[in-house]
Amino acid sequence: MSMTPIDIERWNRKAHFEFFMSSAGSTRIGLTQPVDVTNLVSFCKKNTLPFYYSLIFLVTQVGNEIAGFRHRIVNGQPIEHDMLHPLFSDLGDNELFKLVMARMETNLTEFVHKARELSQAQSEYLPVENFISRHDILNISCYPWGDFSGLQVKPVQKEGCDPGIPFIFWGKYHRQEGRLVTSMYIEVNHCFLDGIHLYQFKQQLEDKICQLA
């Protein structure tokens, strides 16, 4: 993990960070938004790529482009990671999920092939040694059986302080006014991100999807 300490005194988010750390206890916020994935569905069908891994790549790419998603709390202090990688859930045997720690790539197709191979080769459901000490990750999952309007997550931190790892979760895409849309839930640490940043995430993700050819 490559990370850089944030100079709190020169940080434009100093007041917000200190407020949520001292007054509100490192509060997390979550929001569900509709995301237009029409072009991504077409792209995946055209290139014979799995939708899930393709969206994981795009979500991680956007997360790396918005600084607040790369910020974490380490030993009570804010830091910034150079790069985030996806920790995603996948369905294993006996209807039990497994957590797969993948490495982010610069190319969508390359990432998809590697992520799929990694998941298929992994027999252990929860190889915690692969990710338990890491915070340069995005925690990603999905509900492919249907749509949803809300989600509640209550993470428990053994050390008593949320490091700020974002959680991103989406449902089965469905047709809405002639477009294919999925509900996407994003939960983040309020020390680093606000509602406007969740809106920007959605906008940047949809822009990337529209640019797929």
Summary of the structure (lengths in Angstrom):
residues: 213
radius of gyration: 17.2
end to end distance: 32.7
largest distance: 51.6
contacts: 615
relative contact order: 0.24
helix: 37%
strand: 28%
